[in-house]
Every structure is written in C-alpha cells, then in structure tokens.
Amino acid sequence: MSQEEVKRLIERMNADEAFREKVLAAPDVAARLELAAAEGYVVTEEDLAGAEGALTDAELGRVAGGSEMQGVDDGGSHGEYMPSCCCYS
Amino acid sequence: MRWSRYNTLFRTEGLGHFCYNALSNTLIELDEAHYGLLEGCREGRAPSRVEDDGFLDLLREQHVLVEAGEEEDVLLVRRHRRQAACFDASTLGLTICPTLRCNFRCPYCFEASQQDGGFMSAETQDRLVEWIAEQDDARSLSVAWYGGEPLLAFDTVCSLTERFRALGLAYAKASMVTNGYLLDGAKIARLSELGIESIQITLDGPREMHDGRRVLADGGPTYERILKNVAALMDSGWGGRCDIRVNVDKRNLDGFLALRADLLHRFEGTKLSVYPGHVDVLGDQAYDGCSCLATDEWASFALELARRHWVFTRGGLHPADGADGTCVATRRQGFVVGPEGELYKCWTDVGRPSMMVGSIHAGETITDPVLVARYATGVDPYSDPRCRVCAVLPICGGGCAHRRLLAKYEGREDVDSCSLYRTRLQDCLESYIRVKRSRETCAALLRPGMTAEERPAWRVISPAPEQPPAPQRGAGRQGPRAAERRTKEGPCHKKT
C-alpha cells in the first residue's frame, strides 16, 4: 500500500502546481510529509526513498527480468545468452 | 540540413514538448519556442536563427537535422556492428538441453518432444566437451541450462560443468531455466560451485491460477512445491538472481499483480524479481492462440502496468540504445544443443528435426548451412527494404529472428516480427517521461535543497548509456558514433 500512497502523492504534485509549491516550500522532509498527510497522503521518508529507487531503476532500464518491451531477445550483454523472449519452462 | 526521418516530434498535455530521434536514441525536452522551431524544420523550413545556445549543435550531433547521406552512414555503421557481433567467435554461447523430457505438461509449451526425449548419453557428453575444445577461436564459454526440464538431468549438469571448467576457457555467468519443481536443498547447495548465477522459474499466477496451467504429467498441482523451493533458494545464501517469469495471456492477465505483490513481499530484500512474459503461439502446439495477447495488446498491458502501478519491464520504458538485434540464433558461435548432440539455432526450434542445423557428432558440424545463413544473414533487417525505411529500425534491431524467419521463409503472414515501437513509440516515451518526472519529484521531496527548479529551454532527458561503446577510428563526418558516445543526461540550456 505504501507505494500506492507515494504514487498518489507524486501524481498530485506533478499535476497540481500550487500543491507542489506548497509542499516543497516546507523547510525539511518531515514538514513536507506533514503537509502531505494533512491532504490525505500518508507516506514515510522510507516509502519515498524506496519509490525513488524503483523509479530510478525504471528510468535507467535496470529492472530485472525479461526484455519484453523490446520484443527481441537482446541476450543481455554480449556473450551472455540468457534469452528472455521465449523460454516458458 | 534537413529533418531526419527518424524523428518523432510531439507534445503531450501535462507533460510538455519533446523531440525523439531513434538514430541517436535521444529524447529532448523543449520549451514552446524550441518546439516551434522544430515544427518549422519538420515542415521543410531552414532552422530560423535562435540565440546561440548550442541547440543547433545538439540537433546536428543527435541526427535530428542531417546532411544528405548521413542517415545511411549511421545505418551502415549499425549494420557493421550487428555483423561483427554475429560473426564474433570469441565467446561460445551454448544453451544445453541435457534432456528434452519434462515433468510438466503446460498447455502453451512450444516444445514438441516432452514425452519421448531421452537423456544425454555419456558418449554425447564426451563429444560435447571435445567439440567445445575444438572451437579454437573461443576464449570464453557461456552456458544456459535448458530442456525439457534440466533438473531431471542434474547429474549431467554437474559433470559437464566440471569438465567445461577444465577446458581452460573463461567460464562464467551460467544460467538455468527450470520449472523449479525439483530444485531441492541438495541441488541448491551446488548452484554456486556450478557457476549458476541466475535462475528463471515460472509461476503463472496465484496458486489456483498457476495450478490450472502448470501441472505435472499426471495433472497434479505444482505451486506449493515450487514456492517452497524458491523460499529455500532465497534463504540458502546462494548469491545469484532469481527471476520469476509469469507467462501472461488473456486467461491469467488479472493474476499477475497479485502474485507479484505477494512474492516481492515474501522475498523482500532478496535478489528476486517478478516479471511478465508474453505467451505467443508460433508453432504447432495445441494451445488456443486466441488466448494470447497480440503485440499491441501486450504493449497496452505493459504500459498500463507502468502507468497505473509503477510496475516496469526490464529495460525500462525508454528504448534500448544499440539494439543490434543479435541473439543465440543469429550469432555464429551460438547454438542450442539437444540431448543427442543435435544443434539448433533458436530455443523455439528445440525438438524439431526440420530445424536442426547440425550435430556435434557429424564430421562437418553444420549440416544445414542454409538455415544457419538464414538466421545470421537472411533475416538481417538492414537488407530488408521494409525495415530500411522504418523509423524505428535503429532501436528495434529487426525484432525476433525466429519470427522473421517464419515470415520470410515459411510465408507465415500471421507472424508479425515488428517491435511494438513501430506503433507505440510515443506511448513508450510518454511513460518514460512520466517516470522521470515522478523520480524527480521524489528527489525534490527528499532533498530540500532541490526545490522547484526552473525548466530549461531544452534538455536531453534520455538515460545515459551504462556502457559506452568501444572507441573506433576513422568514423566519417561528424562520426555516427560520436553522438552515441555522448553522455545523454546533461546538455541543456537555461532560459534567460
């Protein structure tokens, strides 16, 4: 649930400039999270850090697993043959 | 200078203005004035004079504006890279099936010989080791254990690994694709000495959903035992990565997120990932093809996961740079080895006599050079007129070689080998931008020093490549690789 809360908060901040400015105007993380909580977004600093890590991985393409957006077995780095497109085992 | 055919210029409500170039794989965020300038270029007008802020230099460097012949030169370099990768003999990449037998009967399995396959004999094992030693150009050996179910022949995996290690080749990064049912404590304890660094195990949803699909030969359930084995694996101290693949089609689409959430919670803090795999019926298996998601439906599923749930596929949402379109099937020194020493080029060919390309027992290893050539050269997208004019060729790399083979040489008009970028590129880029925006907002929240930065007039927002390409000499003109070597994140111009 915590990631969903973070997601709700971040999406509101991305869409609502006034809300974003209000939250970011607070001097420290604790104060910002208090403001967010007052608007119904209950998240912790740890939740935020976890979400930031996941989003960074996604942004940089470091998500593990299959190469499914590509639609091709990229085989990982050269010489590594672990395919991802077709192995149903 | 003219507008590149590899450009995608778009604006999106709530996100802003962007230009993406597939040749350099670069996404640029723009303010309205710079977007307008590019609109003019797209319509054939010469770029109007703008303040000398480096923007026009960027457009040239990233191939947004190109000279006559420049795009062809860059494609030529990419084609050469693909060929070099295909014909590189320094790494022997083998997918080894010590048996084609399987203890499961999954309805969508493409393997034709689950029930009648034998095990790799001592003679074939001896010959395999000899044959590898005969590959004079190989300096390293990469092995993926596959089947059938490779754990049915675990002794063979152990004895062959020991003998491979004695060959004097660099041997690292072995992997295994298994259904996980036989992965007991005794086998787990040996994974590290076998050099197995990653294991792929499939679960097709929560218990009931999984047990309705991935059943034992006698129809019995498998979920509980696999989960118990995964728990033992992640608790064992083995240092490798476990990827849980969930084969997704219309029948179990709804179960993916619940399973993922459960597994990530249960195995929090371990190197376990859960990702959706696309079930695709290409062969003669009896599975109902109507249950499969078409490429576009698959794209919608993946994009929806990202948008609604922040669940991402590997490689993220930004197109991969340098997708040269090579795999075990297209590489000269890549083979799938069957239990009788028969050789195939693609995993999907396993067990199909008509798709055998040779045998390690044959005097001349390759007995079907035509099929080898079709995989390596015949399906080369750079010689395909349709691909050559496609705006996403530089990032798609031609798609799946097996699918291209079916379409080109077997006349399978139902097989679409194109990547989803052909029709959904902008959707992917918008999802990427949303992720980046959200990450930046997280960072701003967590770091009070980073408050409300002013958006620059333009900035490159593609992720920096993790591994810069090797330097080369003598690239012509601006040098097609010059742009590829640039750090993507960074160039920008503040509004004045």
Interface residues (C-beta under 8 A of the other chain):
Chain A: Q3 V6 K7 I10 E11 M13 N14 A15 R20 E21 V23 L24 A25 A26 P27 D28 V29 R32 E45 L48 A49 A51 E52 A54 L55 T56 D57 A58 E59 L60 G61 R62 V63 A64 G65 G66 S67 E68 M69 Q70 G71 V72 D73 D74 G75 S77 H78 G79 E80 Y81 M82 P83 S84 C85 C86 C87 Y88 S89
Chain B: G14 A85 D88 S90 T91 G93 L94 T95 C102 C106 Y108 C109 F110 S140 S142 A144 Y146 G147 E149 K173 S175 V177 T178 N179 S198 Q200 T202 R241 D243 R245 N247 S273 V274 Y275 P276 G277 H278 V279 D280 T295 W298 A299 A302 A306 W310 F312 T313 R314 G315 G316 L317 H318 P319 A320 A323 G325 T326 C327 V328 G334 C346 W347 T348 C396 G397 G398 G399 C400 H402 C418 S419 L420 C428 Y432 R434 V435 K436 R437 S438 R439 T441 C442 A443 A444 L445 L446 P448 T451 A452 P463 E466 Q467
